[in-house]
Amino acid sequence: MSVLPSPLSLPAIVIRLRAAGCVFAEDEAELLAAAARTPGDLAAMVAKRVAGLPLEHIVGWAEFGGLRVAVEPGVFVPRPRTGFLVERAAALIRRARAAGASRPPVVADLCCGTGAVAAALAGAAGPIEVHAADIDPAAVRCARRNLAATGGQVYQGDLYDALPPALRGRVTVLVASPPYVPSSAIGLLPPEARDHEPLVALDGGSDGLDVVRRIIEGAQDWLAPGGHLLVETSERQAAATVVAAARAGLRARRAHSADTDATAVIATRPAL
């Protein structure tokens, strides 16, 4: 890329971003310059980033699972660690297909946000029937954009209340990256998250597991026999999440990735 005229040269942008605390200032400067249509656009975008807006909200997309996922301002930005959830879910979907399923596996993505997990699964696991739901209307708009190419259906509502009743007992893999930050810890999050992402996508209640428990408690009714629920959580919360799944009649185990510091609980409905 050619260097833009001063004061919007890439080196000048890097200096401003670095002073604002951006760790990857060089990479961010390149992305901002590539997204800007005019020098005026670029100046406005740099100012927003310096003010603390998430880079993804400014450029309108996030990289996730090898995809460019549309992200609107005010919507939860998909985290790289959630790719671990995609990897584990994709493996289970492929296993279900290899076992001789006659129809495409059914995948439901709760607390779907931008729909990034469902979109990545559609790319990684072969043909699937995709359903996604979120309570936030802005997230639902993003998810519909991101899942349009998959033929996936996106619904607005509170967890299972949003899903069509015809899915009961049919879901092969149910994935969820719900809010799991304890309410008392919200103030400790980076400003990009606590100031610019919806609280409903972050706050998991007193111990962070309010929404996680609700997902687990309803899973039996929606999973097919032998179907799997995968919930992202923290390493500290994993043991309590496994216990909650066992109490709900699911066989549960913890999975962890040291590379990405990602933790998921994988729970299975017993086969008939």
Residue frames relative to the residue before (quaternion, step in Angstrom):
aa qw qx qy qz dx dy dz
M 1.0000 0.0000 0.0000 0.0000 0.00 0.00 0.00
S 0.4488 -0.6818 0.5017 0.2865 3.59 -0.97 0.84
V 0.5229 -0.6365 0.4661 0.3228 3.54 -1.13 0.65
L 0.4007 -0.7228 0.5130 0.2321 3.57 -0.85 0.98
P 0.6138 -0.5646 0.3885 0.3918 3.59 -1.11 0.54
S 0.5653 -0.5716 0.4730 0.3605 3.55 -1.19 0.65
P 0.5957 -0.1482 -0.7868 -0.0650 1.65 -2.11 1.38
L 0.5550 0.6231 -0.3878 0.3916 3.61 1.24 0.27
S 0.2868 0.7448 -0.5499 0.2463 3.59 1.04 0.60
L 0.6277 -0.5485 0.3903 0.3909 3.55 -1.14 0.54
P 0.6432 0.5079 -0.3553 0.4495 3.65 0.86 -0.75
A 0.6527 0.5086 -0.3243 0.4584 3.60 0.98 -0.78
I 0.6363 0.5174 -0.3259 0.4703 3.57 1.02 -0.79
V 0.6337 0.5356 -0.3306 0.4498 3.57 0.95 -0.87
I 0.6434 0.5210 -0.3249 0.4572 3.59 0.94 -0.87
R 0.6704 0.4930 -0.3066 0.4621 3.60 0.90 -0.87
L 0.6710 0.4935 -0.3031 0.4630 3.57 0.93 -0.87
R 0.6451 0.5221 -0.3240 0.4542 3.56 0.97 -0.83
A 0.6490 0.5210 -0.3094 0.4599 3.57 1.00 -0.84
A 0.6732 0.4799 -0.2843 0.4855 3.57 1.18 -0.60
G 0.6080 -0.6016 0.3383 0.3924 3.59 1.28 0.02
C 0.4227 0.6957 -0.4803 0.3267 3.61 1.20 0.27
V 0.3802 -0.7644 0.4780 0.2066 3.57 -0.49 1.21
F 0.7699 0.2802 -0.1508 0.5532 3.59 0.97 -0.84
A 0.0011 0.8720 -0.4894 0.0098 3.55 0.89 1.00
E 0.6492 0.5281 -0.3334 0.4342 3.60 0.92 -0.83
D 0.6741 0.4863 -0.2931 0.4725 3.58 0.90 -0.95
E 0.6657 0.5072 -0.3115 0.4501 3.56 0.93 -0.86
A 0.6187 0.5433 -0.3469 0.4491 3.59 1.02 -0.75
E 0.6411 0.5187 -0.3174 0.4681 3.59 0.99 -0.83
L 0.6774 0.4954 -0.3002 0.4535 3.59 0.90 -0.91
L 0.6506 0.5100 -0.3169 0.4650 3.57 0.96 -0.81
A 0.6620 0.5062 -0.3058 0.4605 3.57 0.94 -0.88
A 0.6618 0.5036 -0.3081 0.4620 3.59 1.02 -0.78
A 0.6933 0.4837 -0.2785 0.4559 3.60 1.06 -0.70
A 0.6289 0.5671 -0.3382 0.4105 3.60 1.12 -0.58
R 0.3521 -0.7400 0.5358 0.2035 3.56 -1.02 0.83
T 0.7893 0.1085 -0.0314 0.6035 3.56 1.13 -0.66
P 0.6509 -0.4914 0.3838 0.4331 3.59 -1.23 0.26
G 0.6218 0.5428 -0.3423 0.4489 3.59 1.08 -0.65
D 0.6214 0.5273 -0.3268 0.4786 3.55 1.05 -0.81
L 0.6662 0.5150 -0.3043 0.4454 3.54 0.89 -0.95
A 0.6419 0.5203 -0.3307 0.4560 3.58 0.92 -0.85
A 0.6666 0.4974 -0.3039 0.4646 3.59 0.96 -0.88
M 0.6617 0.5112 -0.3089 0.4532 3.58 0.98 -0.84
V 0.6388 0.5099 -0.3268 0.4745 3.57 0.98 -0.80
A 0.6410 0.5264 -0.3292 0.4513 3.58 0.96 -0.80
K 0.6410 0.5175 -0.3227 0.4660 3.58 1.00 -0.78
R 0.6673 0.4948 -0.3113 0.4614 3.56 0.94 -0.85
V 0.6357 0.5192 -0.3252 0.4697 3.57 0.98 -0.82
A 0.6677 0.4996 -0.2930 0.4676 3.59 1.11 -0.69
G 0.6350 -0.5896 0.3067 0.3939 3.58 1.28 -0.05
L 0.4363 0.6800 -0.4891 0.3287 3.60 1.18 0.13
P 0.5487 -0.6105 0.4413 0.3625 3.61 -1.01 0.70
L 0.5760 -0.6072 0.4269 0.3424 3.55 -1.00 0.85
E 0.6573 0.5377 -0.3149 0.4239 3.58 0.95 -0.91
H 0.6395 0.5102 -0.3293 0.4715 3.59 1.06 -0.69
I 0.6583 0.5197 -0.3079 0.4491 3.57 1.08 -0.69
V 0.7586 0.3650 -0.2079 0.4981 3.59 0.82 -0.96
G 0.4896 -0.7142 0.3936 0.3087 3.60 1.26 -0.27
W 0.7795 0.2283 -0.1625 0.5603 3.59 1.19 0.25
A 0.1696 -0.7426 0.6341 0.1329 3.52 -1.37 0.29
E 0.4027 -0.6728 0.5538 0.2800 3.57 -1.14 0.61
F 0.1594 0.7772 -0.5942 0.1320 3.55 -0.83 1.02
G 0.8576 -0.0084 -0.0199 0.5138 3.54 -0.76 1.04
G 0.6923 -0.4724 0.2731 0.4722 3.57 1.08 0.69
L 0.6360 0.5075 -0.3224 0.4837 3.58 1.31 0.09
R 0.3444 -0.6635 0.6079 0.2677 3.53 -1.31 0.35
V 0.1260 -0.8323 0.5398 0.0020 3.54 -0.26 1.35
A 0.4363 -0.6989 0.5031 0.2610 3.59 -0.79 1.02
V 0.0308 -0.7868 0.6157 -0.0308 3.56 -0.96 0.97
E 0.2275 -0.7719 0.5815 0.1192 3.57 -0.76 1.06
P 0.6105 -0.5175 0.4280 0.4199 3.59 -1.20 0.37
G 0.7974 0.2970 -0.2299 0.4723 3.54 -1.04 0.85
V 0.6206 0.5260 -0.3417 0.4706 3.60 1.28 0.00
F 0.5830 -0.5848 0.4408 0.3520 3.56 -1.12 0.70
V 0.3279 -0.7519 0.5446 0.1749 3.58 -0.85 1.00
P 0.4411 -0.6996 0.4792 0.2939 3.64 -0.68 0.97
R 0.3378 -0.7615 0.5287 0.1628 3.55 -0.93 1.00
P 0.5826 -0.5988 0.4124 0.3633 3.60 -1.03 0.69
R 0.6276 0.5618 -0.3570 0.4038 3.62 0.99 -0.73
T 0.5901 0.5816 -0.3737 0.4170 3.59 1.15 -0.49
G 0.4741 0.6563 -0.4401 0.3885 3.59 1.26 -0.13
F 0.5686 0.5849 -0.3804 0.4358 3.59 1.18 -0.49
L 0.6176 0.5348 -0.3297 0.4731 3.58 1.06 -0.77
V 0.6441 0.5202 -0.3124 0.4657 3.57 0.99 -0.86
E 0.6477 0.5298 -0.3267 0.4393 3.59 0.88 -0.90
R 0.7008 0.4628 -0.2763 0.4672 3.58 0.83 -0.97
A 0.6573 0.5034 -0.3157 0.4635 3.59 0.97 -0.80
A 0.6438 0.5294 -0.3271 0.4452 3.59 0.95 -0.84
A 0.6309 0.5317 -0.3305 0.4583 3.58 1.03 -0.77
L 0.6731 0.4865 -0.2975 0.4709 3.59 0.97 -0.81
I 0.6230 0.5272 -0.3381 0.4687 3.59 1.06 -0.69
R 0.6604 0.4938 -0.3148 0.4700 3.58 0.91 -0.87
R 0.6305 0.5298 -0.3353 0.4575 3.59 1.04 -0.74
A 0.6449 0.5146 -0.3222 0.4642 3.58 0.98 -0.81
R 0.6515 0.5018 -0.3202 0.4703 3.58 0.99 -0.77
A 0.6630 0.5098 -0.3084 0.4533 3.58 0.96 -0.83
A 0.6300 0.5485 -0.3308 0.4392 3.57 1.18 -0.55
G 0.6241 -0.6037 0.3159 0.3825 3.55 1.28 0.09
A 0.2385 0.7757 -0.5478 0.2030 3.58 1.11 0.58
S 0.4171 -0.7490 0.4651 0.2208 3.56 -0.79 1.03
R 0.7662 0.2573 -0.1504 0.5693 3.56 1.19 -0.50
P 0.6548 -0.4990 0.3560 0.4422 3.61 -1.16 0.37
P 0.5431 -0.6140 0.4531 0.3503 3.60 -0.96 0.76
V 0.3470 -0.7263 0.5596 0.1973 3.57 -1.09 0.78
V 0.0826 -0.7952 0.6007 -0.0007 3.55 -0.78 1.10
A 0.0700 -0.7713 0.6317 0.0333 3.56 -0.96 0.93
D 0.1474 -0.7843 0.6014 0.0379 3.56 -0.88 1.05
L 0.1084 -0.8044 0.5833 0.0301 3.58 -0.38 1.26
C 0.7798 0.1629 -0.1966 0.5715 3.57 -1.12 0.76
C 0.1376 0.8835 -0.4424 0.0692 3.53 1.11 0.80
G 0.2732 -0.7666 0.5426 0.2081 3.61 1.11 -0.44
T 0.8337 -0.1169 0.1237 0.5254 3.56 -0.77 -1.05
G 0.5015 -0.6376 0.4385 0.3868 3.60 1.22 -0.23
A 0.3156 0.7980 -0.4720 0.2022 3.57 1.28 0.23
V 0.6613 0.5081 -0.3227 0.4476 3.60 0.90 -0.87
A 0.6768 0.4846 -0.2995 0.4664 3.58 0.85 -0.92
A 0.6470 0.5143 -0.3222 0.4616 3.60 0.98 -0.80
A 0.6608 0.4972 -0.3088 0.4698 3.58 0.95 -0.84
L 0.6404 0.5163 -0.3298 0.4632 3.59 1.02 -0.75
A 0.6259 0.5348 -0.3428 0.4525 3.59 0.99 -0.75
G 0.6982 0.4545 -0.2751 0.4799 3.57 1.10 -0.64
A 0.7434 0.4419 -0.2212 0.4507 3.56 1.07 -0.75
A 0.7894 0.3676 -0.1579 0.4657 3.58 1.06 -0.68
G 0.5873 -0.5889 0.3865 0.3986 3.59 1.18 0.20
P 0.7785 -0.3501 0.2227 0.4709 3.60 -1.26 -0.08
I 0.0980 0.7738 -0.6183 0.0965 3.56 -0.84 1.05
E 0.4064 -0.6442 0.5798 0.2894 3.52 -1.32 0.37
V 0.1419 -0.8488 0.5092 0.0124 3.56 -0.40 1.28
H 0.0321 0.7483 -0.6616 0.0351 3.52 -1.08 0.94
A 0.0048 -0.8036 0.5940 -0.0373 3.58 -0.95 0.88
A 0.0517 -0.8084 0.5864 -0.0043 3.55 -1.12 0.68
D 0.0695 0.7646 -0.6394 0.0420 3.53 -1.21 0.66
I 0.4968 -0.6734 0.4664 0.2866 3.55 -1.16 0.61
D 0.6627 0.5230 -0.2891 0.4513 3.58 1.24 -0.50
P 0.4348 -0.7318 0.4508 0.2687 3.64 -0.57 1.08
A 0.6346 0.5215 -0.3481 0.4518 3.62 1.00 -0.70
A 0.6350 0.5152 -0.3281 0.4730 3.58 1.02 -0.75
V 0.6399 0.5245 -0.3303 0.4542 3.58 0.97 -0.82
R 0.6183 0.5319 -0.3499 0.4608 3.61 0.99 -0.74
C 0.6634 0.4962 -0.3038 0.4705 3.58 0.92 -0.90
A 0.6672 0.5136 -0.3118 0.4402 3.56 0.85 -0.95
R 0.6367 0.5231 -0.3407 0.4526 3.60 0.95 -0.73
R 0.6287 0.5093 -0.3332 0.4841 3.59 1.07 -0.68
N 0.7308 0.4641 -0.2460 0.4359 3.55 0.81 -1.02
L 0.7404 0.3904 -0.2239 0.4993 3.60 1.14 -0.53
A 0.3849 0.7478 -0.4772 0.2547 3.59 1.24 -0.02
A 0.6880 0.4987 -0.2958 0.4365 3.59 0.89 -0.88
T 0.6703 0.5004 -0.2991 0.4592 3.59 1.17 -0.45
G 0.4388 -0.6729 0.4708 0.3648 3.55 1.24 -0.39
G 0.4030 0.7474 -0.4501 0.2764 3.57 1.27 0.18
Q 0.3517 -0.7165 0.5685 0.1994 3.53 -1.21 0.64
V 0.1220 -0.7924 0.5967 0.0339 3.56 -0.95 0.94
Y 0.1098 -0.8110 0.5747 0.0011 3.55 -0.85 1.05
Q 0.3054 -0.7279 0.5798 0.2020 3.56 -1.16 0.65
G 0.4730 0.6545 -0.4966 0.3182 3.54 -0.88 0.97
D 0.6371 -0.5528 0.4073 0.3500 3.51 -1.39 0.09
L 0.8273 -0.2330 0.1034 0.5005 3.56 -0.38 1.31
Y 0.8634 -0.0649 0.0455 0.4983 3.59 -0.86 -0.98
D 0.5389 0.6276 -0.4091 0.3852 3.60 1.18 -0.43
A 0.6593 0.5302 -0.3059 0.4367 3.57 1.16 -0.56
L 0.6417 0.5649 -0.3243 0.4048 3.59 1.14 -0.58
P 0.5266 -0.6208 0.4658 0.3470 3.60 -1.09 0.61
P 0.5702 -0.6344 0.3983 0.3372 3.62 -0.90 0.88
A 0.5850 0.6087 -0.3699 0.3879 3.59 1.12 -0.57
L 0.6172 0.5564 -0.3502 0.4323 3.60 1.21 -0.30
R 0.4621 0.6951 -0.4540 0.3116 3.62 1.18 -0.28
G 0.8458 0.1408 -0.1348 0.4966 3.53 -0.87 1.05
R 0.6608 0.5301 -0.2961 0.4412 3.61 1.27 0.13
V 0.5677 0.6474 -0.3806 0.3373 3.60 1.18 -0.40
T 0.3504 -0.7484 0.5338 0.1795 3.56 -0.73 1.12
V 0.7884 -0.0087 0.0505 0.6130 3.55 0.92 -0.99
L 0.1005 -0.7716 0.6277 0.0240 3.53 -0.84 1.07
V 0.0673 -0.8111 0.5811 -0.0003 3.57 -0.63 1.13
A 0.0268 0.7957 -0.6044 0.0286 3.54 -1.13 0.66
S 0.0631 -0.7298 0.6791 0.0476 3.51 -1.06 0.91
P 0.0082 -0.8626 0.5048 -0.0306 3.56 0.44 1.27
P 0.6202 -0.4751 0.4160 0.4653 3.58 -1.25 -0.02
Y 0.0723 0.8205 -0.5645 0.0540 3.59 -0.82 0.94
V 0.4208 0.6655 -0.4935 0.3694 3.57 1.18 0.53
P 0.4520 -0.6707 0.5043 0.3026 3.64 -0.78 0.90
S 0.6145 -0.5906 0.3726 0.3671 3.58 -0.98 0.84
S 0.6783 0.5142 -0.2944 0.4345 3.58 0.96 -0.85
A 0.6950 0.4748 -0.2688 0.4683 3.59 1.23 -0.37
I 0.4086 0.7261 -0.4748 0.2837 3.60 1.23 -0.08
G 0.6707 0.5222 -0.2984 0.4341 3.58 0.96 -0.84
L 0.6478 0.5222 -0.3119 0.4586 3.57 1.26 -0.32
L 0.4994 0.6601 -0.4259 0.3654 3.58 1.28 -0.16
P 0.6146 -0.5183 0.4197 0.4213 3.59 -1.19 0.36
P 0.6176 -0.5767 0.3772 0.3791 3.62 -1.02 0.70
E 0.5801 0.5945 -0.3810 0.4061 3.60 1.04 -0.70
A 0.7098 0.4319 -0.2549 0.4947 3.56 1.01 -0.81
R 0.7554 0.4305 -0.2547 0.4232 3.58 0.54 -1.13
D 0.7326 0.4247 -0.2406 0.4744 3.61 1.10 -0.60
H 0.8160 0.2989 -0.1116 0.4821 3.59 1.08 -0.61
E 0.6762 0.4094 -0.3089 0.5289 3.60 1.24 0.01
P 0.5868 -0.6155 0.3794 0.3644 3.62 -1.02 0.69
L 0.5444 -0.6365 0.4423 0.3207 3.55 -0.97 0.90
V 0.6184 0.5715 -0.3458 0.4139 3.58 1.04 -0.74
A 0.6810 0.4694 -0.2857 0.4839 3.60 1.21 -0.46
L 0.7120 0.4471 -0.2397 0.4855 3.58 1.28 -0.16
D 0.7511 0.4498 -0.2142 0.4331 3.55 0.79 -1.12
G 0.1194 -0.8286 0.5466 0.0221 3.56 -0.53 1.23
G 0.6588 -0.5137 0.3200 0.4469 3.60 1.20 0.34
S 0.8171 -0.3267 0.1658 0.4451 3.54 -1.33 -0.02
D 0.7952 0.1978 -0.1231 0.5598 3.61 0.95 -0.80
G 0.5942 -0.6065 0.3424 0.4023 3.57 1.28 0.19
L 0.7020 0.5109 -0.2503 0.4284 3.59 1.23 -0.24
D 0.3166 0.7760 -0.5026 0.2121 3.62 1.18 0.23
V 0.7274 0.4087 -0.2431 0.4947 3.58 0.77 -1.01
V 0.5914 0.5730 -0.3597 0.4388 3.58 1.04 -0.74
R 0.6711 0.4948 -0.3052 0.4602 3.60 0.87 -0.91
R 0.6476 0.5195 -0.3273 0.4512 3.58 0.94 -0.80
I 0.6321 0.5173 -0.3306 0.4728 3.57 1.03 -0.76
I 0.6662 0.5040 -0.3014 0.4597 3.57 0.89 -0.94
E 0.6761 0.5220 -0.3044 0.4216 3.59 0.84 -0.95
G 0.7376 0.4131 -0.2381 0.4781 3.59 1.08 -0.63
A 0.4840 0.7295 -0.4105 0.2550 3.57 1.23 -0.35
Q 0.5995 0.5986 -0.3679 0.3833 3.62 0.95 -0.84
D 0.6840 0.5105 -0.2918 0.4317 3.59 0.95 -0.87
W 0.7571 0.4112 -0.2002 0.4665 3.58 1.09 -0.64
L 0.6277 0.5372 -0.3460 0.4447 3.59 1.11 -0.55
A 0.4531 -0.6188 0.5607 0.3122 3.53 -1.19 0.59
P 0.6267 -0.4964 0.4041 0.4444 3.64 -1.14 0.34
G 0.7967 0.2100 -0.1913 0.5334 3.57 -0.74 1.06
G 0.4892 0.6748 -0.4246 0.3535 3.58 1.29 0.01
H 0.3581 -0.7635 0.5174 0.1453 3.54 -1.23 0.53
L 0.1912 -0.7257 0.6501 0.1187 3.52 -1.21 0.73
L 0.0485 -0.7789 0.6251 0.0138 3.58 -0.91 0.97
V 0.0357 -0.8077 0.5871 -0.0415 3.55 -0.64 1.19
E 0.3340 -0.7162 0.5749 0.2123 3.55 -0.90 0.94
T 0.0956 0.7723 -0.6224 0.0835 3.55 -1.02 0.83
S 0.5681 -0.5602 0.4423 0.4097 3.58 -1.22 -0.26
E 0.6541 -0.5025 0.3855 0.4135 3.54 -1.25 0.36
R 0.6577 0.5246 -0.3072 0.4448 3.58 0.99 -0.84
Q 0.7318 0.4328 -0.2288 0.4741 3.60 1.07 -0.69
A 0.4608 0.7353 -0.4255 0.2569 3.58 1.24 -0.31
A 0.6574 0.5232 -0.3320 0.4288 3.61 0.85 -0.88
A 0.6715 0.4828 -0.2996 0.4757 3.59 0.92 -0.87
T 0.6324 0.5272 -0.3315 0.4606 3.57 1.07 -0.66
V 0.6270 0.5200 -0.3299 0.4771 3.60 1.00 -0.77
V 0.6423 0.5176 -0.3209 0.4654 3.59 0.96 -0.85
A 0.6514 0.5157 -0.3188 0.4562 3.60 0.91 -0.88
A 0.6546 0.5091 -0.3113 0.4641 3.58 1.01 -0.82
A 0.6444 0.5156 -0.3246 0.4621 3.58 0.98 -0.81
R 0.6457 0.5190 -0.3175 0.4614 3.58 0.99 -0.79
A 0.6793 0.4729 -0.2807 0.4859 3.57 1.16 -0.59
G 0.5992 -0.6119 0.3445 0.3845 3.59 1.26 0.17
L 0.5534 0.5955 -0.3913 0.4312 3.56 1.25 0.36
R 0.3981 -0.6602 0.5728 0.2784 3.55 -1.22 0.55
A 0.0234 -0.8558 0.5130 -0.0619 3.56 -0.43 1.20
R 0.0019 0.7720 -0.6357 0.0027 3.51 -1.25 0.59
R 0.4478 -0.6686 0.5323 0.2630 3.51 -1.29 0.48
A 0.0620 -0.7589 0.6458 0.0554 3.55 -1.16 0.68
H 0.0449 -0.8165 0.5750 -0.0246 3.56 -0.95 0.88
S 0.1852 -0.7519 0.6218 0.1170 3.54 -1.14 0.71
A 0.3328 -0.7498 0.5403 0.1873 3.56 -0.59 1.14
D 0.6028 0.5908 -0.3565 0.4007 3.59 1.09 -0.68
T 0.8082 0.2345 -0.1059 0.5298 3.59 0.90 -0.91
D 0.3686 -0.7360 0.4764 0.3088 3.58 1.33 -0.03
A 0.4059 0.7000 -0.4699 0.3529 3.55 1.00 0.92
T 0.0990 -0.7903 0.6039 0.0298 3.54 -1.06 0.82
A 0.0062 0.7761 -0.6304 0.0135 3.54 -1.06 0.80
V 0.2473 -0.7067 0.6330 0.1969 3.52 -1.27 0.48
I 0.1609 -0.7807 0.6019 0.0481 3.55 -0.80 1.10
A 0.0115 -0.8079 0.5863 -0.0581 3.56 -0.61 1.21
T 0.1859 -0.8088 0.5561 0.0458 3.55 -0.92 0.96
R 0.3783 -0.6842 0.5725 0.2470 3.53 -1.02 0.84
P 0.4801 -0.6725 0.4625 0.3214 3.64 -0.73 0.90
A 0.4813 -0.6489 0.5059 0.3022 3.55 -1.08 0.76
L 0.5642 -0.6029 0.4414 0.3511 3.54 -1.16 0.56
